[in-house]
Amino acid sequence: MRKIIAVAAAAAALPFAVPAFAQDTTTGSGTMATTTADTSGTMTTTAAQEETPRSPDGSKAFGIEPYFGVLGGWERFDRQPNAGIPIPPNKYRLDGALVQGVAGVNVPLGPVFVGVEGNVAKGVSGDIDWEYGAAGRFGLRAGDSGLIYGKVGYQWVNFDKIANTNRDYHAMTYGVGVEVGPKDIGLGGITGRSGLRLRLEMNTFSDAKSFRPMAGVIAHF
């Protein structure tokens, strides 16, 4: 009699147990599906980021990169006819120390770049009062976001001694230079990806009628 009652009780409970088991199975499958979807989405995003071209410092290989900087240097003009600049007597050469501010935009194009830059320089000693101008730049990207480039532009110069101080003499300007990223000069652990570069540059006025070495720091962002 007891066995019959136990079997009857088990048979009565079976309809309630089957839906509960099915619900647990469905819930587990849904959780697994959600987890799989989340993982797939993360993997897809990561893969897309890895496929995006990058420069050595992790920035995008293509885009627009504004920058500004401060440089210091010195310029000497030759004793030759040069954009109307008077030739001083007694073998004297016009020259002077400069502090220069620059601002511009680079357009990275994979392993190369093009850009445009404006500059204003103030003479701090010697014969030069002011200089200002603009130039296009083009070159290669190298190292930790470093650059090797050439530049062509137009420059104005005003003197405060010897030459006519009321006139701005102007001519084409040409130059070459290099910008070095932090890792290339052993500062990767200090600056990280701070966007700082050391620039070394050589420029000339007119048809190689002056000699102007400059050095300074460029900040890009």
For each residue, the residues with C-beta under 8 A, 3 or more apart:
1: 4 5
2: 5 6
3: 6 7
4: 1 7 8
5: 1 2 8 9
6: 2 3 9 10
7: 3 4 10 11
8: 4 5 11 12
9: 5 6 12 13
10: 6 7 13 14
11: 7 8 14
12: 8 9 15
13: 9 10 16 17
14: 10 11 17 18
15: 12 18 19
16: 13 19 20
17: 13 14 20 21
18: 14 15 21 22
19: 15 16 22 23
20: 16 17 23 24
21: 17 18 24 25
22: 18 19 25 26
23: 19 20 26 27
24: 20 21 27 28
25: 21 22 28 29
26: 22 23 29 30
27: 23 24 30 31
28: 24 25 31 32
29: 25 26 32 33
30: 26 27 33 34
31: 27 28 34 35
32: 28 29 35 36
33: 29 30 36 37
34: 30 31 37 38
35: 31 32 38 39
36: 32 33 39 40
37: 33 34 40 41
38: 34 35 41 42
39: 35 36 42 43
40: 36 37 43 44
41: 37 38 44 45
42: 38 39 45 46
43: 39 40 46 47
44: 40 41 47 48
45: 41 42 48 49
46: 42 43 49 50
47: 43 44 50 51
48: 44 45 51 52
49: 45 46 52
50: 46 47
51: 47 48
52: 48 49 60
53: 60 61 62 110
54: 58 59 60 61
55: 58 59 60 61 108 141 145
56: 141 143 144 145 146 181
57: 144 145 181 183 193
58: 54 55 193
59: 54 55 63 65 108 145 193
60: 52 53 54 55 63 108
61: 53 54 55 108 110
62: 53 108 109 110
63: 59 60 107 108
64: 105 106 107
65: 59 105 106 107 108 115 220 221
66: 103 104 105 220 221
67: 103 104 105 106 218 219 220 221
68: 101 102 103 104 218 219
69: 101 102 103 199 216 217 218 219
70: 99 100 101 102 216 217
71: 99 100 101 102 199 201 214 215 216 217
72: 97 98 99 100 214 215 216
73: 97 98 100 201 212 213 214 215
74: 95 96 97 98 212 213
75: 95 96 98 128 131 203 205 210 211 212
76: 93 94 95 210 211 212
77: 82 85 93 94 95 205 209 210
78: 82 93 209 210
79: 87 88 91 92 93
80: 87 209
81: 87
82: 77 78 85 169 171 205 206 209 210
83: 169 170 171 205 206 209
84: 167 169
85: 77 82 94 157 159 163 169
86: 162 163 164
87: 79 80 81
88: 79 92 93 94 162 163
89: 92
90:
91: 79
92: 79 88 89 162
93: 76 77 78 79 88
94: 76 77 85 88 126 127 128 159 161 162 163
95: 74 75 76 77 126 127 128
96: 74 75 123 124 125 126 127 128
97: 72 73 74 123 124 125 126
98: 72 73 74 75 121 122 123 124 128 131 212 214
99: 70 71 72 121 122 124
100: 70 71 72 73 119 120 121 122 131 214 216
101: 68 69 70 71 119 120 121
102: 68 69 70 71 117 118 119 218
103: 66 67 68 69 117 118 119
104: 66 67 68 115 116 117 118 137
105: 64 65 66 67 115 116 117
106: 64 65 67 113 114 115 137 147 220
107: 63 64 65 113 114 115
108: 55 59 60 61 62 63 65 113 141
109: 62 112 113 114
110: 53 61 62 141
111: 140 141
112: 109 138 139 140 141
113: 106 107 108 109 137 138 139 140 141 147 149
114: 106 107 109 136 137 138
115: 65 104 105 106 107 136 137 138
116: 104 105 134 135 136 137
117: 102 103 104 105 134 135 136 137 151 153
118: 102 103 104 132 133 134
119: 100 101 102 103 131 132 133 134 135
120: 100 101 130 131 132
121: 98 99 100 101 128 130 131 132
122: 98 99 100 129 130
123: 96 97 98 126 127 128 129 130 131 160
124: 96 97 98 99
125: 96 97
126: 94 95 96 97 123 161
127: 94 95 96 123 159 160 161 162 163
128: 75 94 95 96 98 121 123 131 157 158 159 160
129: 122 123 158 159 160 165
130: 120 121 122 123 156 157 158 168
131: 75 98 100 119 120 121 123 128 155 156 157 158
132: 118 119 120 121 155 156
133: 118 119 153 154 155 156 173
134: 116 117 118 119 153 154
135: 116 117 119 151 152 153 154 155 173 175
136: 114 115 116 117 151 152 153
137: 104 106 113 114 115 116 117 149 150 151
138: 112 113 114 115 149 150 151
139: 112 113 147 148 149 150
140: 111 112 113 147 148 149
141: 55 56 108 110 111 112 113 145 146 147
142: 146 147 148
143: 56 146 180 181 183 184
144: 56 57 180 181 182 183 184 188
145: 55 56 57 59 141 181 197 220
146: 56 141 142 143 178 179 180 181 184 197
147: 106 113 139 140 141 142 177 178 179 197
148: 139 140 142 177 178
149: 113 137 138 139 140 176 177 178 179
150: 137 138 139 174 175 176
151: 117 135 136 137 138 173 174 175 176 177 203
152: 135 136 172 173 174
153: 117 133 134 135 136 172 173
154: 133 134 135 170 171 172 173
155: 131 132 133 135 170 171 172 173 205
156: 130 131 132 133 168 169 170
157: 85 128 130 131 168 169 170 205
158: 128 129 130 131 165 167 168 169
159: 85 94 127 128 129 162 163 164 165 169
160: 123 127 128 129 165
161: 94 126 127 165
162: 86 88 92 94 127 159
163: 85 86 88 94 127 159 167 169
164: 86 159 167
165: 129 158 159 160 161
166:
167: 84 158 163 164
168: 130 156 157 158
169: 82 83 84 85 156 157 158 159 163
170: 83 154 155 156 157
171: 82 83 154 155 205 206 209
172: 152 153 154 155 206
173: 133 135 151 152 153 154 155 203 204 205 206
174: 150 151 152 203 204 208
175: 135 150 151 201 202 203 204
176: 149 150 151 201 202
177: 147 148 149 151 199 200 201 202
178: 146 147 148 149 199 200 201
179: 146 147 149 197 198 199 218
180: 143 144 146 184 185 197 198 199 200
181: 56 57 143 144 145 146 184 185 197
182: 144 185 187 188 190 191 192 193 194 196 197
183: 57 143 144 186 187 188
184: 143 144 146 180 181
185: 180 181 182 198
186: 183
187: 182 183 190 191
188: 144 182 183 191 192
189: 192
190: 182 187
191: 182 187 188 194 196
192: 182 188 189
193: 57 58 59 182
194: 182 191
195: 219 220 221
196: 182 191 217 218 219
197: 145 146 147 179 180 181 182 217 218 219 220
198: 179 180 185 215 216 217 218
199: 69 71 177 178 179 180 214 215 216 217 218
200: 177 178 180 213 214 215
201: 71 73 175 176 177 178 213 214 215
202: 175 176 177 211 212 213 214
203: 75 151 173 174 175 210 212 214
204: 173 174 175 208 209 210 211 212
205: 75 77 82 83 155 157 171 173 209 210 212
206: 82 83 171 172 173 209 210
207:
208: 174 204
209: 77 78 80 82 83 171 204 205 206
210: 75 76 77 78 82 203 204 205 206
211: 75 76 202 204
212: 73 74 75 76 98 202 203 204 205
213: 73 74 200 201 202
214: 71 72 73 98 100 199 200 201 202 203
215: 71 72 73 198 199 200 201
216: 69 70 71 72 100 198 199
217: 69 70 71 196 197 198 199
218: 67 68 69 102 179 196 197 198 199
219: 67 68 69 195 196 197
220: 65 66 67 106 145 195 197
221: 65 66 67 195
